[in-house]
Amino acid sequence: MIKISKKPLDYEHRLEKWLIEDISILSPNLVVIGSQVVSPYGKKIDILAINSSGELVIIEFKRDKPMDMSF
């Protein structure tokens, strides 16, 4: 018998990696500037991107919280 250790799956990290590798999954008009970027307030931004209009786009992952997709 092989004992398998229980540890939480890191879905947030995997999703972040996929989006960094291919941001067009979310929108074809985005370019990733960075990930885990420290804001002027000392908080980390999961993914920082820029759209085709030159506007900054902040992408944050929140587990178990409702999502607001207002653009």
mmCIF file of the N, C-alpha and C atoms, coordinates in Angstrom:
data_MODEL
# 
_entry.id   MODEL 
# 
loop_
_atom_site.group_PDB 
_atom_site.id 
_atom_site.type_symbol 
_atom_site.label_atom_id 
_atom_site.label_alt_id 
_atom_site.label_comp_id 
_atom_site.label_asym_id 
_atom_site.label_entity_id 
_atom_site.label_seq_id 
_atom_site.pdbx_PDB_ins_code 
_atom_site.Cartn_x 
_atom_site.Cartn_y 
_atom_site.Cartn_z 
_atom_site.occupancy 
_atom_site.B_iso_or_equiv 
_atom_site.pdbx_formal_charge 
_atom_site.auth_seq_id 
_atom_site.auth_comp_id 
_atom_site.auth_asym_id 
_atom_site.auth_atom_id 
_atom_site.pdbx_PDB_model_num 
ATOM 1   N N  . MET A 1 1  ? 0.839   -1.168 0.000   1.00 0.00 ? 1  MET A N  1 
ATOM 2   C CA . MET A 1 1  ? 0.000   0.000  0.000   1.00 0.00 ? 1  MET A CA 1 
ATOM 3   C C  . MET A 1 1  ? 0.897   1.250  0.000   1.00 0.00 ? 1  MET A C  1 
ATOM 4   N N  . ILE A 1 2  ? 0.563   2.191  -0.877  1.00 0.00 ? 2  ILE A N  1 
ATOM 5   C CA . ILE A 1 2  ? 1.312   3.447  -0.958  1.00 0.00 ? 2  ILE A CA 1 
ATOM 6   C C  . ILE A 1 2  ? 0.469   4.546  -0.337  1.00 0.00 ? 2  ILE A C  1 
ATOM 7   N N  . LYS A 1 3  ? 1.066   5.264  0.575   1.00 0.00 ? 3  LYS A N  1 
ATOM 8   C CA . LYS A 1 3  ? 0.369   6.361  1.235   1.00 0.00 ? 3  LYS A CA 1 
ATOM 9   C C  . LYS A 1 3  ? 0.586   7.645  0.429   1.00 0.00 ? 3  LYS A C  1 
ATOM 10  N N  . ILE A 1 4  ? -0.509  8.306  0.113   1.00 0.00 ? 4  ILE A N  1 
ATOM 11  C CA . ILE A 1 4  ? -0.447  9.546  -0.647  1.00 0.00 ? 4  ILE A CA 1 
ATOM 12  C C  . ILE A 1 4  ? -0.693  10.703 0.308   1.00 0.00 ? 4  ILE A C  1 
ATOM 13  N N  . SER A 1 5  ? 0.219   11.662 0.279   1.00 0.00 ? 5  SER A N  1 
ATOM 14  C CA . SER A 1 5  ? 0.052   12.802 1.178   1.00 0.00 ? 5  SER A CA 1 
ATOM 15  C C  . SER A 1 5  ? -1.044  13.726 0.658   1.00 0.00 ? 5  SER A C  1 
ATOM 16  N N  . LYS A 1 6  ? -1.774  14.291 1.587   1.00 0.00 ? 6  LYS A N  1 
ATOM 17  C CA . LYS A 1 6  ? -2.846  15.219 1.228   1.00 0.00 ? 6  LYS A CA 1 
ATOM 18  C C  . LYS A 1 6  ? -2.313  16.633 1.306   1.00 0.00 ? 6  LYS A C  1 
ATOM 19  N N  . LYS A 1 7  ? -2.378  17.336 0.193   1.00 0.00 ? 7  LYS A N  1 
ATOM 20  C CA . LYS A 1 7  ? -2.048  18.747 0.208   1.00 0.00 ? 7  LYS A CA 1 
ATOM 21  C C  . LYS A 1 7  ? -2.945  19.441 -0.806  1.00 0.00 ? 7  LYS A C  1 
ATOM 22  N N  . PRO A 1 8  ? -3.234  20.695 -0.565  1.00 0.00 ? 8  PRO A N  1 
ATOM 23  C CA . PRO A 1 8  ? -4.158  21.407 -1.444  1.00 0.00 ? 8  PRO A CA 1 
ATOM 24  C C  . PRO A 1 8  ? -3.586  21.552 -2.856  1.00 0.00 ? 8  PRO A C  1 
ATOM 25  N N  . LEU A 1 9  ? -4.479  21.465 -3.830  1.00 0.00 ? 9  LEU A N  1 
ATOM 26  C CA . LEU A 1 9  ? -4.079  21.678 -5.214  1.00 0.00 ? 9  LEU A CA 1 
ATOM 27  C C  . LEU A 1 9  ? -3.944  23.166 -5.461  1.00 0.00 ? 9  LEU A C  1 
ATOM 28  N N  . ASP A 1 10 ? -2.947  23.545 -6.197  1.00 0.00 ? 10 ASP A N  1 
ATOM 29  C CA . ASP A 1 10 ? -2.666  24.952 -6.426  1.00 0.00 ? 10 ASP A CA 1 
ATOM 30  C C  . ASP A 1 10 ? -3.277  25.410 -7.751  1.00 0.00 ? 10 ASP A C  1 
ATOM 31  N N  . TYR A 1 11 ? -4.618  25.441 -7.799  1.00 0.00 ? 11 TYR A N  1 
ATOM 32  C CA . TYR A 1 11 ? -5.315  25.832 -9.019  1.00 0.00 ? 11 TYR A CA 1 
ATOM 33  C C  . TYR A 1 11 ? -5.014  27.283 -9.393  1.00 0.00 ? 11 TYR A C  1 
ATOM 34  N N  . GLU A 1 12 ? -4.923  28.152 -8.411  1.00 0.00 ? 12 GLU A N  1 
ATOM 35  C CA . GLU A 1 12 ? -4.663  29.563 -8.680  1.00 0.00 ? 12 GLU A CA 1 
ATOM 36  C C  . GLU A 1 12 ? -3.319  29.737 -9.383  1.00 0.00 ? 12 GLU A C  1 
ATOM 37  N N  . HIS A 1 13 ? -2.298  29.058 -8.899  1.00 0.00 ? 13 HIS A N  1 
ATOM 38  C CA . HIS A 1 13 ? -0.976  29.160 -9.500  1.00 0.00 ? 13 HIS A CA 1 
ATOM 39  C C  . HIS A 1 13 ? -0.978  28.616 -10.930 1.00 0.00 ? 13 HIS A C  1 
ATOM 40  N N  . ARG A 1 14 ? -1.674  27.483 -11.142 1.00 0.00 ? 14 ARG A N  1 
ATOM 41  C CA . ARG A 1 14 ? -1.745  26.901 -12.482 1.00 0.00 ? 14 ARG A CA 1 
ATOM 42  C C  . ARG A 1 14 ? -2.459  27.834 -13.451 1.00 0.00 ? 14 ARG A C  1 
ATOM 43  N N  . LEU A 1 15 ? -3.576  28.410 -13.011 1.00 0.00 ? 15 LEU A N  1 
ATOM 44  C CA . LEU A 1 15 ? -4.327  29.329 -13.859 1.00 0.00 ? 15 LEU A CA 1 
ATOM 45  C C  . LEU A 1 15 ? -3.488  30.555 -14.194 1.00 0.00 ? 15 LEU A C  1 
ATOM 46  N N  . GLU A 1 16 ? -2.797  31.087 -13.206 1.00 0.00 ? 16 GLU A N  1 
ATOM 47  C CA . GLU A 1 16 ? -1.925  32.242 -13.432 1.00 0.00 ? 16 GLU A CA 1 
ATOM 48  C C  . GLU A 1 16 ? -0.857  31.909 -14.468 1.00 0.00 ? 16 GLU A C  1 
ATOM 49  N N  . LYS A 1 17 ? -0.248  30.749 -14.350 1.00 0.00 ? 17 LYS A N  1 
ATOM 50  C CA . LYS A 1 17 ? 0.791   30.326 -15.292 1.00 0.00 ? 17 LYS A CA 1 
ATOM 51  C C  . LYS A 1 17 ? 0.223   30.207 -16.704 1.00 0.00 ? 17 LYS A C  1 
ATOM 52  N N  . TRP A 1 18 ? -0.960  29.595 -16.835 1.00 0.00 ? 18 TRP A N  1 
ATOM 53  C CA . TRP A 1 18 ? -1.578  29.443 -18.163 1.00 0.00 ? 18 TRP A CA 1 
ATOM 54  C C  . TRP A 1 18 ? -1.857  30.803 -18.790 1.00 0.00 ? 18 TRP A C  1 
ATOM 55  N N  . LEU A 1 19 ? -2.388  31.733 -18.010 1.00 0.00 ? 19 LEU A N  1 
ATOM 56  C CA . LEU A 1 19 ? -2.704  33.055 -18.553 1.00 0.00 ? 19 LEU A CA 1 
ATOM 57  C C  . LEU A 1 19 ? -1.445  33.839 -18.915 1.00 0.00 ? 19 LEU A C  1 
ATOM 58  N N  . ILE A 1 20 ? -0.390  33.695 -18.142 1.00 0.00 ? 20 ILE A N  1 
ATOM 59  C CA . ILE A 1 20 ? 0.860   34.369 -18.478 1.00 0.00 ? 20 ILE A CA 1 
ATOM 60  C C  . ILE A 1 20 ? 1.406   33.818 -19.802 1.00 0.00 ? 20 ILE A C  1 
ATOM 61  N N  . GLU A 1 21 ? 1.305   32.513 -19.970 1.00 0.00 ? 21 GLU A N  1 
ATOM 62  C CA . GLU A 1 21 ? 1.803   31.885 -21.194 1.00 0.00 ? 21 GLU A CA 1 
ATOM 63  C C  . GLU A 1 21 ? 0.929   32.225 -22.407 1.00 0.00 ? 21 GLU A C  1 
ATOM 64  N N  . ASP A 1 22 ? -0.385  32.381 -22.207 1.00 0.00 ? 22 ASP A N  1 
ATOM 65  C CA . ASP A 1 22 ? -1.289  32.680 -23.319 1.00 0.00 ? 22 ASP A CA 1 
ATOM 66  C C  . ASP A 1 22 ? -2.453  33.538 -22.822 1.00 0.00 ? 22 ASP A C  1 
ATOM 67  N N  . ILE A 1 23 ? -2.216  34.836 -22.707 1.00 0.00 ? 23 ILE A N  1 
ATOM 68  C CA . ILE A 1 23 ? -3.224  35.761 -22.185 1.00 0.00 ? 23 ILE A CA 1 
ATOM 69  C C  . ILE A 1 23 ? -4.428  35.860 -23.119 1.00 0.00 ? 23 ILE A C  1 
ATOM 70  N N  . SER A 1 24 ? -4.277  35.429 -24.374 1.00 0.00 ? 24 SER A N  1 
ATOM 71  C CA . SER A 1 24 ? -5.402  35.488 -25.313 1.00 0.00 ? 24 SER A CA 1 
ATOM 72  C C  . SER A 1 24 ? -6.554  34.582 -24.881 1.00 0.00 ? 24 SER A C  1 
ATOM 73  N N  . ILE A 1 25 ? -6.297  33.672 -23.944 1.00 0.00 ? 25 ILE A N  1 
ATOM 74  C CA . ILE A 1 25 ? -7.373  32.862 -23.366 1.00 0.00 ? 25 ILE A CA 1 
ATOM 75  C C  . ILE A 1 25 ? -8.413  33.790 -22.743 1.00 0.00 ? 25 ILE A C  1 
ATOM 76  N N  . LEU A 1 26 ? -7.946  34.857 -22.131 1.00 0.00 ? 26 LEU A N  1 
ATOM 77  C CA . LEU A 1 26 ? -8.819  35.824 -21.476 1.00 0.00 ? 26 LEU A CA 1 
ATOM 78  C C  . LEU A 1 26 ? -9.305  36.886 -22.461 1.00 0.00 ? 26 LEU A C  1 
ATOM 79  N N  . SER A 1 27 ? -8.374  37.422 -23.249 1.00 0.00 ? 27 SER A N  1 
ATOM 80  C CA . SER A 1 27 ? -8.708  38.451 -24.236 1.00 0.00 ? 27 SER A CA 1 
ATOM 81  C C  . SER A 1 27 ? -7.583  38.551 -25.258 1.00 0.00 ? 27 SER A C  1 
ATOM 82  N N  . PRO A 1 28 ? -7.925  38.630 -26.542 1.00 0.00 ? 28 PRO A N  1 
ATOM 83  C CA . PRO A 1 28 ? -6.881  38.743 -27.563 1.00 0.00 ? 28 PRO A CA 1 
ATOM 84  C C  . PRO A 1 28 ? -6.224  40.133 -27.599 1.00 0.00 ? 28 PRO A C  1 
ATOM 85  N N  . ASN A 1 29 ? -6.786  41.090 -26.870 1.00 0.00 ? 29 ASN A N  1 
ATOM 86  C CA . ASN A 1 29 ? -6.285  42.462 -26.885 1.00 0.00 ? 29 ASN A CA 1 
ATOM 87  C C  . ASN A 1 29 ? -5.399  42.796 -25.689 1.00 0.00 ? 29 ASN A C  1 
ATOM 88  N N  . LEU A 1 30 ? -4.887  41.785 -24.995 1.00 0.00 ? 30 LEU A N  1 
ATOM 89  C CA . LEU A 1 30 ? -4.054  42.030 -23.818 1.00 0.00 ? 30 LEU A CA 1 
ATOM 90  C C  . LEU A 1 30 ? -2.617  41.570 -24.039 1.00 0.00 ? 30 LEU A C  1 
ATOM 91  N N  . VAL A 1 31 ? -1.694  42.275 -23.395 1.00 0.00 ? 31 VAL A N  1 
ATOM 92  C CA . VAL A 1 31 ? -0.289  41.879 -23.360 1.00 0.00 ? 31 VAL A CA 1 
ATOM 93  C C  . VAL A 1 31 ? 0.121   41.899 -21.883 1.00 0.00 ? 31 VAL A C  1 
ATOM 94  N N  . VAL A 1 32 ? 0.726   40.820 -21.423 1.00 0.00 ? 32 VAL A N  1 
ATOM 95  C CA . VAL A 1 32 ? 1.159   40.726 -20.029 1.00 0.00 ? 32 VAL A CA 1 
ATOM 96  C C  . VAL A 1 32 ? 2.402   41.588 -19.820 1.00 0.00 ? 32 VAL A C  1 
ATOM 97  N N  . ILE A 1 33 ? 2.336   42.437 -18.802 1.00 0.00 ? 33 ILE A N  1 
ATOM 98  C CA . ILE A 1 33 ? 3.481   43.267 -18.409 1.00 0.00 ? 33 ILE A CA 1 
ATOM 99  C C  . ILE A 1 33 ? 4.288   42.559 -17.328 1.00 0.00 ? 33 ILE A C  1 
ATOM 100 N N  . GLY A 1 34 ? 3.582   41.919 -16.385 1.00 0.00 ? 34 GLY A N  1 
ATOM 101 C CA . GLY A 1 34 ? 4.281   41.230 -15.302 1.00 0.00 ? 34 GLY A CA 1 
ATOM 102 C C  . GLY A 1 34 ? 3.323   40.428 -14.446 1.00 0.00 ? 34 GLY A C  1 
ATOM 103 N N  . SER A 1 35 ? 3.893   39.634 -13.559 1.00 0.00 ? 35 SER A N  1 
ATOM 104 C CA . SER A 1 35 ? 3.088   38.869 -12.610 1.00 0.00 ? 35 SER A CA 1 
ATOM 105 C C  . SER A 1 35 ? 3.675   39.046 -11.212 1.00 0.00 ? 35 SER A C  1 
ATOM 106 N N  . GLN A 1 36 ? 2.811   38.970 -10.224 1.00 0.00 ? 36 GLN A N  1 
ATOM 107 C CA . GLN A 1 36 ? 3.189   39.194 -8.828  1.00 0.00 ? 36 GLN A CA 1 
ATOM 108 C C  . GLN A 1 36 ? 3.896   40.551 -8.676  1.00 0.00 ? 36 GLN A C  1 
ATOM 109 N N  . VAL A 1 37 ? 3.339   41.549 -9.343  1.00 0.00 ? 37 VAL A N  1 
ATOM 110 C CA . VAL A 1 37 ? 3.880   42.905 -9.321  1.00 0.00 ? 37 VAL A CA 1 
ATOM 111 C C  . VAL A 1 37 ? 3.467   43.579 -8.015  1.00 0.00 ? 37 VAL A C  1 
ATOM 112 N N  . VAL A 1 38 ? 4.411   44.175 -7.316  1.00 0.00 ? 38 VAL A N  1 
ATOM 113 C CA . VAL A 1 38 ? 4.108   44.857 -6.057  1.00 0.00 ? 38 VAL A CA 1 
ATOM 114 C C  . VAL A 1 38 ? 3.583   46.259 -6.375  1.00 0.00 ? 38 VAL A C  1 
ATOM 115 N N  . SER A 1 39 ? 2.388   46.550 -5.872  1.00 0.00 ? 39 SER A N  1 
ATOM 116 C CA . SER A 1 39 ? 1.766   47.850 -6.100  1.00 0.00 ? 39 SER A CA 1 
ATOM 117 C C  . SER A 1 39 ? 2.382   48.904 -5.174  1.00 0.00 ? 39 SER A C  1 
ATOM 118 N N  . PRO A 1 40 ? 2.090   50.189 -5.426  1.00 0.00 ? 40 PRO A N  1 
ATOM 119 C CA . PRO A 1 40 ? 2.584   51.239 -4.530  1.00 0.00 ? 40 PRO A CA 1 
ATOM 120 C C  . PRO A 1 40 ? 2.061   51.084 -3.098  1.00 0.00 ? 40 PRO A C  1 
ATOM 121 N N  . TYR A 1 41 ? 1.000   50.287 -2.925  1.00 0.00 ? 41 TYR A N  1 
ATOM 122 C CA . TYR A 1 41 ? 0.417   50.060 -1.594  1.00 0.00 ? 41 TYR A CA 1 
ATOM 123 C C  . TYR A 1 41 ? 0.988   48.823 -0.911  1.00 0.00 ? 41 TYR A C  1 
ATOM 124 N N  . GLY A 1 42 ? 1.981   48.192 -1.545  1.00 0.00 ? 42 GLY A N  1 
ATOM 125 C CA . GLY A 1 42 ? 2.620   47.029 -0.940  1.00 0.00 ? 42 GLY A CA 1 
ATOM 126 C C  . GLY A 1 42 ? 1.895   45.712 -1.168  1.00 0.00 ? 42 GLY A C  1 
ATOM 127 N N  . LYS A 1 43 ? 0.821   45.727 -1.954  1.00 0.00 ? 43 LYS A N  1 
ATOM 128 C CA . LYS A 1 43 ? 0.069   44.501 -2.264  1.00 0.00 ? 43 LYS A CA 1 
ATOM 129 C C  . LYS A 1 43 ? 0.551   43.946 -3.586  1.00 0.00 ? 43 LYS A C  1 
ATOM 130 N N  . LYS A 1 44 ? 0.459   42.627 -3.753  1.00 0.00 ? 44 LYS A N  1 
ATOM 131 C CA . LYS A 1 44 ? 0.880   42.002 -5.007  1.00 0.00 ? 44 LYS A CA 1 
ATOM 132 C C  . LYS A 1 44 ? -0.301  41.893 -5.969  1.00 0.00 ? 44 LYS A C  1 
ATOM 133 N N  . ILE A 1 45 ? -0.047  42.255 -7.223  1.00 0.00 ? 45 ILE A N  1 
ATOM 134 C CA . ILE A 1 45 ? -1.019  42.105 -8.298  1.00 0.00 ? 45 ILE A CA 1 
ATOM 135 C C  . ILE A 1 45 ? -0.690  40.789 -8.993  1.00 0.00 ? 45 ILE A C  1 
ATOM 136 N N  . ASP A 1 46 ? -1.688  39.892 -9.118  1.00 0.00 ? 46 ASP A N  1 
ATOM 137 C CA . ASP A 1 46 ? -1.424  38.580 -9.710  1.00 0.00 ? 46 ASP A CA 1 
ATOM 138 C C  . ASP A 1 46 ? -0.870  38.716 -11.126 1.00 0.00 ? 46 ASP A C  1 
ATOM 139 N N  . ILE A 1 47 ? -1.597  39.411 -12.000 1.00 0.00 ? 47 ILE A N  1 
ATOM 140 C CA . ILE A 1 47 ? -1.115  39.660 -13.354 1.00 0.00 ? 47 ILE A CA 1 
ATOM 141 C C  . ILE A 1 47 ? -1.424  41.102 -13.712 1.00 0.00 ? 47 ILE A C  1 
ATOM 142 N N  . LEU A 1 48 ? -0.435  41.798 -14.246 1.00 0.00 ? 48 LEU A N  1 
ATOM 143 C CA . LEU A 1 48 ? -0.617  43.151 -14.738 1.00 0.00 ? 48 LEU A CA 1 
ATOM 144 C C  . LEU A 1 48 ? -0.460  43.099 -16.249 1.00 0.00 ? 48 LEU A C  1 
ATOM 145 N N  . ALA A 1 49 ? -1.472  43.623 -16.951 1.00 0.00 ? 49 ALA A N  1 
ATOM 146 C CA . ALA A 1 49 ? -1.461  43.592 -18.411 1.00 0.00 ? 49 ALA A CA 1 
ATOM 147 C C  . ALA A 1 49 ? -1.820  44.967 -18.947 1.00 0.00 ? 49 ALA A C  1 
ATOM 148 N N  . ILE A 1 50 ? -1.686  45.117 -20.254 1.00 0.00 ? 50 ILE A N  1 
ATOM 149 C CA . ILE A 1 50 ? -2.074  46.353 -20.914 1.00 0.00 ? 50 ILE A CA 1 
ATOM 150 C C  . ILE A 1 50 ? -2.919  45.959 -22.126 1.00 0.00 ? 50 ILE A C  1 
ATOM 151 N N  . ASN A 1 51 ? -3.983  46.751 -22.389 1.00 0.00 ? 51 ASN A N  1 
ATOM 152 C CA . ASN A 1 51 ? -4.834  46.432 -23.532 1.00 0.00 ? 51 ASN A CA 1 
ATOM 153 C C  . ASN A 1 51 ? -4.426  47.248 -24.749 1.00 0.00 ? 51 ASN A C  1 
ATOM 154 N N  . SER A 1 52 ? -5.117  47.041 -25.853 1.00 0.00 ? 52 SER A N  1 
ATOM 155 C CA . SER A 1 52 ? -4.746  47.700 -27.110 1.00 0.00 ? 52 SER A CA 1 
ATOM 156 C C  . SER A 1 52 ? -4.984  49.206 -27.078 1.00 0.00 ? 52 SER A C  1 
ATOM 157 N N  . SER A 1 53 ? -5.728  49.712 -26.088 1.00 0.00 ? 53 SER A N  1 
ATOM 158 C CA . SER A 1 53 ? -5.947  51.154 -25.929 1.00 0.00 ? 53 SER A CA 1 
ATOM 159 C C  . SER A 1 53 ? -4.911  51.793 -25.008 1.00 0.00 ? 53 SER A C  1 
ATOM 160 N N  . GLY A 1 54 ? -3.996  50.981 -24.465 1.00 0.00 ? 54 GLY A N  1 
ATOM 161 C CA . GLY A 1 54 ? -2.965  51.490 -23.574 1.00 0.00 ? 54 GLY A CA 1 
ATOM 162 C C  . GLY A 1 54 ? -3.392  51.561 -22.119 1.00 0.00 ? 54 GLY A C  1 
ATOM 163 N N  . GLU A 1 55 ? -4.556  50.972 -21.802 1.00 0.00 ? 55 GLU A N  1 
ATOM 164 C CA . GLU A 1 55 ? -5.053  50.980 -20.421 1.00 0.00 ? 55 GLU A CA 1 
ATOM 165 C C  . GLU A 1 55 ? -4.472  49.785 -19.661 1.00 0.00 ? 55 GLU A C  1 
ATOM 166 N N  . LEU A 1 56 ? -4.092  50.023 -18.407 1.00 0.00 ? 56 LEU A N  1 
ATOM 167 C CA . LEU A 1 56 ? -3.606  48.934 -17.569 1.00 0.00 ? 56 LEU A CA 1 
ATOM 168 C C  . LEU A 1 56 ? -4.775  48.063 -17.127 1.00 0.00 ? 56 LEU A C  1 
ATOM 169 N N  . VAL A 1 57 ? -4.545  46.768 -17.092 1.00 0.00 ? 57 VAL A N  1 
ATOM 170 C CA . VAL A 1 57 ? -5.557  45.797 -16.670 1.00 0.00 ? 57 VAL A CA 1 
ATOM 171 C C  . VAL A 1 57 ? -4.957  44.978 -15.542 1.00 0.00 ? 57 VAL A C  1 
ATOM 172 N N  . ILE A 1 58 ? -5.648  44.947 -14.410 1.00 0.00 ? 58 ILE A N  1 
ATOM 173 C CA . ILE A 1 58 ? -5.213  44.171 -13.251 1.00 0.00 ? 58 ILE A CA 1 
ATOM 174 C C  . ILE A 1 58 ? -6.048  42.901 -13.197 1.00 0.00 ? 58 ILE A C  1 
ATOM 175 N N  . ILE A 1 59 ? -5.372  41.768 -13.136 1.00 0.00 ? 59 ILE A N  1 
ATOM 176 C CA . ILE A 1 59 ? -6.056  40.472 -13.060 1.00 0.00 ? 59 ILE A CA 1 
ATOM 177 C C  . ILE A 1 59 ? -5.711  39.861 -11.715 1.00 0.00 ? 59 ILE A C  1 
ATOM 178 N N  . GLU A 1 60 ? -6.732  39.644 -10.912 1.00 0.00 ? 60 GLU A N  1 
ATOM 179 C CA . GLU A 1 60 ? -6.575  39.081 -9.574  1.00 0.00 ? 60 GLU A CA 1 
ATOM 180 C C  . GLU A 1 60 ? -7.360  37.785 -9.472  1.00 0.00 ? 60 GLU A C  1 
ATOM 181 N N  . PHE A 1 61 ? -6.811  36.805 -8.814  1.00 0.00 ? 61 PHE A N  1 
ATOM 182 C CA . PHE A 1 61 ? -7.488  35.531 -8.589  1.00 0.00 ? 61 PHE A CA 1 
ATOM 183 C C  . PHE A 1 61 ? -7.988  35.489 -7.154  1.00 0.00 ? 61 PHE A C  1 
ATOM 184 N N  . LYS A 1 62 ? -9.268  35.223 -7.014  1.00 0.00 ? 62 LYS A N  1 
ATOM 185 C CA . LYS A 1 62 ? -9.885  35.147 -5.684  1.00 0.00 ? 62 LYS A CA 1 
ATOM 186 C C  . LYS A 1 62 ? -10.655 33.840 -5.587  1.00 0.00 ? 62 LYS A C  1 
ATOM 187 N N  . ARG A 1 63 ? -10.200 32.989 -4.727  1.00 0.00 ? 63 ARG A N  1 
ATOM 188 C CA . ARG A 1 63 ? -10.857 31.708 -4.532  1.00 0.00 ? 63 ARG A CA 1 
ATOM 189 C C  . ARG A 1 63 ? -12.093 31.889 -3.660  1.00 0.00 ? 63 ARG A C  1 
ATOM 190 N N  . ASP A 1 64 ? -13.185 31.229 -4.064  1.00 0.00 ? 64 ASP A N  1 
ATOM 191 C CA . ASP A 1 64 ? -14.441 31.230 -3.299  1.00 0.00 ? 64 ASP A CA 1 
ATOM 192 C C  . ASP A 1 64 ? -15.056 32.610 -3.147  1.00 0.00 ? 64 ASP A C  1 
ATOM 193 N N  . LYS A 1 65 ? -14.811 33.509 -4.094  1.00 0.00 ? 65 LYS A N  1 
ATOM 194 C CA . LYS A 1 65 ? -15.423 34.842 -4.057  1.00 0.00 ? 65 LYS A CA 1 
ATOM 195 C C  . LYS A 1 65 ? -16.078 35.104 -5.408  1.00 0.00 ? 65 LYS A C  1 
ATOM 196 N N  . PRO A 1 66 ? -17.207 35.822 -5.439  1.00 0.00 ? 66 PRO A N  1 
ATOM 197 C CA . PRO A 1 66 ? -17.843 36.133 -6.705  1.00 0.00 ? 66 PRO A CA 1 
ATOM 198 C C  . PRO A 1 66 ? -16.929 36.984 -7.592  1.00 0.00 ? 66 PRO A C  1 
ATOM 199 N N  . MET A 1 67 ? -17.079 36.835 -8.885  1.00 0.00 ? 67 MET A N  1 
ATOM 200 C CA . MET A 1 67 ? -16.208 37.537 -9.817  1.00 0.00 ? 67 MET A CA 1 
ATOM 201 C C  . MET A 1 67 ? -16.945 38.678 -10.485 1.00 0.00 ? 67 MET A C  1 
ATOM 202 N N  . ASP A 1 68 ? -16.306 39.828 -10.588 1.00 0.00 ? 68 ASP A N  1 
ATOM 203 C CA . ASP A 1 68 ? -16.865 40.986 -11.284 1.00 0.00 ? 68 ASP A CA 1 
ATOM 204 C C  . ASP A 1 68 ? -16.095 41.146 -12.580 1.00 0.00 ? 68 ASP A C  1 
ATOM 205 N N  . MET A 1 69 ? -16.777 40.945 -13.696 1.00 0.00 ? 69 MET A N  1 
ATOM 206 C CA . MET A 1 69 ? -16.125 41.015 -15.001 1.00 0.00 ? 69 MET A CA 1 
ATOM 207 C C  . MET A 1 69 ? -16.472 42.317 -15.713 1.00 0.00 ? 69 MET A C  1 
ATOM 208 N N  . SER A 1 70 ? -16.458 43.441 -15.012 1.00 0.00 ? 70 SER A N  1 
ATOM 209 C CA . SER A 1 70 ? -16.773 44.710 -15.662 1.00 0.00 ? 70 SER A CA 1 
ATOM 210 C C  . SER A 1 70 ? -15.551 45.233 -16.399 1.00 0.00 ? 70 SER A C  1 
ATOM 211 N N  . PHE A 1 71 ? -15.744 45.587 -17.633 1.00 0.00 ? 71 PHE A N  1 
ATOM 212 C CA . PHE A 1 71 ? -14.656 46.108 -18.469 1.00 0.00 ? 71 PHE A CA 1 
ATOM 213 C C  . PHE A 1 71 ? -15.008 47.508 -18.927 1.00 0.00 ? 71 PHE A C  1 
# 
